[in-house]
């Protein structure tokens, strides 16, 4: 994902889905240790619901 798109994605997570900055930092830290798709990391650690995960993938499809 391009840096500009990634920045927009993080903004979407915080503004539209109300995911806190500390939660995002946790997910990004885990992603550094065990690379994987950020949406799945957020879901695996209970930081997003299944409904939010669906919205994330919908956003990614249109981005």
C-alpha positions in Angstrom: 0.0 0.0 0.0 1.4 3.4 -0.9 2.3 5.7 2.0 -0.5 8.2 1.1 -3.1 5.4 0.9 -1.8 3.9 4.2 -2.2 7.3 5.9 -5.8 7.6 4.6 -6.4 4.0 5.8 -5.2 4.9 9.3 -7.4 8.0 9.3 -10.4 5.9 8.2 -9.7 3.5 11.1 -9.5 6.2 13.6 -12.3 8.6 12.4 -14.8 6.2 10.9 -14.4 3.1 13.0 -13.3 5.0 16.2 -10.2 2.8 16.8 -8.0 4.5 19.3 -4.4 5.5 18.5 -3.1 3.2 21.3 -4.9 0.3 19.7 -3.4 1.1 16.3 0.0 1.3 17.9 -0.4 -2.1 19.4 -1.5 -3.6 16.0 1.4 -1.9 14.2 3.9 -3.2 16.7 2.6 -6.7 16.3 2.8 -6.3 12.6 6.5 -5.4 12.8 7.2 -8.6 14.8 4.9 -10.9 12.8 4.2 -9.4 9.4 0.6 -9.8 8.2 -2.4 -7.8 7.0 -3.2 -5.1 9.4 -7.0 -5.8 9.3 -6.4 -9.4 10.4 -4.1 -8.3 13.2 -6.7 -5.8 14.4 -9.3 -8.6 14.4 -7.1 -11.3 16.0 -6.3 -9.0 18.9 -9.9 -8.1 19.4 -9.4 -4.5 18.4 -12.2 -4.6 15.8 -15.4 -6.5 15.5 -16.3 -8.7 12.5 -18.6 -6.0 11.2 -15.8 -3.5 11.4 -13.5 -5.9 9.7 -16.0 -6.2 6.8 -16.1 -2.3 6.6 -12.3 -2.3 6.5 -12.1 -4.7 3.6 -14.9 -2.8 1.8 -12.8 0.4 2.2 -9.7 -1.3 0.9 -11.5 -2.5 -2.2 -12.6 1.0 -3.1 -9.3 2.7 -2.1 
